[in-house]
Amino acid sequence: MKNDDYLNSIIKDLTEVLWEEHGTGARYRTPLVGVDYFQKKYGSQLKKSNWLETLDAVLGALKEEGLIDGASYEREDFILTINFRSCLHRPMEKQLIDNGVNIINCPCANVVMHFVDQLVGKYSELVKVDFNEDGCVATICVMGNISA
């Protein structure tokens, strides 16, 4: 059975409960949401010789899995901004915003952070998620050495 609307509704409801319980602190409890699937399916295949190649590999896997139609990114110092086009999670995130709940989690950004963090040796942090006409834009603070 495939019913994305139902699954997005379940995720939205769970996120709302977490938000009601923890407020903005919930953001720090969710950085592994979405990661397990990619760890099990791809293992070390997404970990490349540098963080830019790893980022490209992860974005390719997200597209291959049908979670996004594509992505583009920019980096300024330790801030990484990723535009996820046509993200599968966007309808759920819109429902959260419409219900007054801040976006505390981005599974696609979590997968990026997880595999990049394995290379740079520190833990990144999701700063915010915004929307644009294309999809959603995740801003990530990447800790560690990203000079490549």
Stockholm file with secondary structure:
# STOCKHOLM 1.0

chainA/1-148         MKNDDYLNSIIKDLTEVLWEEHGTGARYRTPLVGVDYFQKKYGSQLKKSNWLETLDAVLGALKEEGLIDGASYEREDFILTINFRSCLHRPMEKQLIDNGVNIINCPCANVVMHFVDQLVGKYSELVKVDFNEDGCVATICVMGNISA
#=GR chainA/1-148 SS CCCHHHHHHHHHHHHHHHHHHHGGGGGGGCTTTTHHHHHHHHGGGGCCSSHHHHHHHHHHHHHHTTSCSEEEEEEETTEEEEEEETCTTHHHHHHHHHTTCCCCCCHHHHHHHHHHHHHHSSCCEEEEEEECSSEEEEEEECCSCCCC
#=GC SS_cons         CCCHHHHHHHHHHHHHHHHHHHGGGGGGGCTTTTHHHHHHHHGGGGCCSSHHHHHHHHHHHHHHTTSCSEEEEEEETTEEEEEEETCTTHHHHHHHHHTTCCCCCCHHHHHHHHHHHHHHSSCCEEEEEEECSSEEEEEEECCSCCCC
//
